[in-house]
Amino acid sequence: MNTLFAIAHQFANDVTALSPLGNGLINDTFLVTTQSAPFVLQRINRSVFPAPDQIMANLIRLNRHLEQKSATDVKLKIPGLVKTIANQDFYQDKHGDYWRALSFIANTESLETLTNLSQAQQTGFALGHFHRLVSDLEPLLLYDTLPGFHIAPDYLSHYHQVLAQSTRQLEPESLYCTEFIANNQHFANDLEAAKQQDLLVLRIIHGDPKLNNFLFDKDSKKVVSIIDLDTVKPGLVHYDIGDCLRSCCHNSATNTFDLTICTAILTSYLAEAGAFFSADDYRLLYAAIRLIPFELGLRFYTDYLQGNRYFKVTEQKQNLQRAADQFRLCESIMAQEFAIKALIGQLKNHE
C-alpha cells in the first residue's frame, strides 16, 4: 500500500485515501481520494497490452479529438487523462510498469445485466454516440493495440491446428461444439471478406463494449459515460455492435437471443450512428450479430482443448461450457434470422 501511495503522489500532493475500484480483470484500478478532486489510478497490464505507450498515445489522441468538439456535441463524459506533477501523461515505475490517472466520474454505476428496456436504449445510444463522435477521426492515426483481435478466420485456423493435435476425449458437449463449428465455419470470414472488398471500411471502435463498460447516473438512470478505452483502435464498428448485442441480449438461463432487447439497442444505436451507415453497413449487420458469439465460442473451445491457457477458469470444463453456451446463443440468432433482418430493414428504411 505504501508503494501505491507513492505512485499516487506522482499525480497529486494531497492524497488522503486509496481503495480498489471496480471488478475489471485486466488492469489494477484504484480510486484515489485527494483534498481537491478524486481520480482513478491504473496500472496497465503489460501481459495483455505489451505496448502501453501505444495505448497512452491512442488515449491522448482520442481526448484531443473530443476536446475540439463543442460541448453541445459531446453527450458523454469520456474520462480525461490527469497529468503527473511533472506534467507527464503517465508514470513509469522502477519495474517498467505504466501507471496513468483518469478523471473520476462521480455518482455513477455500471450494470452486469439489463433489467429494463430503458437501460437497453441508453446502451445503444451510448455506443452509437461514441461511434459518431470518432467517425471523423482518421483510424490510421491510432495504433492497433490488439493485432488479430476479432479476426475470426485466424481464430478458426488456429482452432483446426489445435484440434488436430488434441488428445482430449470428446464427450457429448465437446462433440456438440466440434459439429457446430464444422457446420457453420463457412461464415467465419463474412466481415473480413467484406473489409477486403471495401464493403466495410475501417473506423475507430471501442473494442470491448460489454454492458459493464457503460456508466449510468445513479439518480437519473441515464447513461453518462463509456469507459475502459484501452481497446480503442482501428476496426469495424460491426465488431462493436455484434459484441454489445451478444453481451446484452444473451438470456443466460436459456442461452437464447432476446430480440426485444436487440430492437431497443439497435434502434437507439442507429438513431446516433445511422448518419454514416452505408447500404452495405446495414446489409452486414446480421452477419455481425451472428458472427461474434460464434467467434467467442470458438475461442473458448480452442482454449479448453489447449488446457485453459488464456481464459481464467474455476474448474477444468468451464471453457467447454462457455463455448457451448455461445454456440447455443448463435443457434438462437440463426433461428431468428428472418426477424432480425426484418428489424434491420425497418430501421434502414426509417433512416
Buried (B, 14 or more C-beta within 10 A) or exposed (E): EEEBEEBBBBBBEEBEEBEEBBEBEBBBBBBBBBEEEBBBBBBBBEEEBEBBBBBBBBBEBBBEBBEEEEEEEEBBBBBBBBBBEEEEBBBEEEEEBBBBBBBBBEEBEBBEEBEEEBBBBBBBBBBBBBBBBBBEBEBEEBBBBBEEBBBBBBBBEBBEEBBEEBEEEBEEBBEBBBEBBEEBBEBBBBBBBBBEEEBBBBBBBBBBBBBBBBBBBEEEEEBBBBBBBBBBBBBBBBBBBBBBBBBBBBEEEEBBBBBEBBBBBBBBBBBBBBEBBEEBBBBBBBBBBBBBBBBBBBBBBBBBBBEBEEBEBEEEBBBBBBBBBBBBBBBBBBEBEEEBBEBBEEBBEEE
